[in-house]
Amino acid sequence: MEIYLDNAATTRPYEEVIDFQDRIMRECYGNPSSLHGKGFEAEKYIRYAQKTFADILKVEEKELLFTSGGTESNNMAIIGCAEAASRRGNHIVTTALEHPSVYNPVRFLENHGFTSDTVSSDEKGRLDLEALAAALTPDTVLVSIMGVNNEIGTVQPLADAVRIIREKCPEAVIHVDGIQTFAKIPVQPKKLGIDAFSVSGHKFHAPKGTGLLWVRDGIRMNPLLFGGGQQRDMRPGTQNVPGIAAMAKAAEIENADLPEKIQKMYALREYFIGEALKIEGVRLNGGLRAGDFTLSEDPEECAAPHVVSLGFEDIKSEVLLHALSDRGIYVSGGSACSSNHPNVSRTLKAISVPNEYIKSTLRFSFSYDTTQEELKTCIEALNEMLPVLRRYTEGGRKKRR
C-alpha cells in the first residue's frame, strides 16, 4: 500500500490532467504566436488558461503571466519589481519564514545595491505586525510575504499586513508567495489589496514546470528574460501550451467545491494531529490546531488545511523518514527544495523550536484525495517504529538507564 503524504513538495497529476496535456501535445503542437491554423488552435488553449485563472482569482486576463513554476514567479516579482522601483528607493522587507525562492532573490538584490529587513514571527509562525510596521521606511519599495508557510502551514495575517503597509508605504509593491496558498485557501489578490501573487502548478496536481504570476495592472516590473516579445515582453519565449492548459485544467478541478474540500481536509488534519500527539515524545511545530481559511483580520488560530509539522524526540528526521518510506509511507524532512542541504531550517529556528526537535522534524502534507484510513495507517506505523528506533539512539538509551 502506497501512502503519499508529501503533497506540499509536489502532487501527483490527475489522470484527467495528464490525458488533457497529452492530447494537446499530440494534436495542437503549433506555436501560439504563429498566424496559421495550428497557431490559432494553440492560442485558444492559452486563452482558455487565462480565462480560467482570471475567473478563479477574480483578476483581469491581461494581468497574468505564465512561468515555469513558483521559483521563477517569485524571482520575477521580487527582482523585477524592486529594480523597476529603484529610483524611488532601495529597501525591501520580507519575513524570517520565507522560502528560498524569496530569500535568495532578496540576497541577490542586496549584492546589487538594495538593503533589506527581515521581520520576525511568534512561536506559531505568525508575522509580528508591530515589527513589520517598524521595518517599513520611506525607501521601502517592495514587501514580500508568503501566504502559507510551506514547512509548518501557518497562514499569515495578510489583510492586517496590507493595511499597515499601505498606511506607511502606499507606493510599495506588495508581493505574496501564494505557492502553498492557491487551491488551499480561497484568496482574491485584488480584493486583498496586494500587487503580485505567485502560483506553482505542481502543488495542485498540474505538471511540473508550470506556474503563474499575477501582477496588478499599472505595477512596473522589469523583465528577467529578453527575447521575442511574448507575454507583453515581460516573460518572452514560446509558451508551454500543453503545460499551461493542463495547469488550468488542474486548477478547475481543485477549485470546484473548494470550501467543502477544505473543510474535509481540516477534519483529517485535526484527526492526524490528535492521534499523533498521543504518542510519547511527539511535538506539533507551530502549535496551530484549528484552521481559518478566510485570511481573516484576526487569525487567532490560523493554519492551512494541508500541512502538519511534527517533531520526534530522540529520532533524527532522516532515520524516521526512511523507515516510513520502507513501508510505502512518503513524507518530507521539511521543505523539499532544501532537503538535500544539511542546513538547519530557518523556519523552525525562527519559531524557536527546541534544538532537540529541529533535526527531528517531519512534514506530513495532505491532498484532497488523502483518506483517514491512510492517516490511521501512518499513525499505527509511527506507534510501532518509534519505540524500536529509540533503542538505538543515545537519548533513548539514556532514558532507559
Helices and strands as residue ranges (DSSP letters): E 3-4, H 15-27, H 37-57, G 61-63, E 64-67, H 70-84, E 91-95, H 100-110, E 115-119, H 129-135, E 140-146, H 158-168, E 173-177, H 189-192, E 196-200, G 201-203, E 211-215, G 231-233, H 241-255, H 258-276, E 282-284, E 307-312, H 317-326, E 329-330, G 336-338, H 346-350, H 355-358, E 361-365, H 372-390, H 394-400
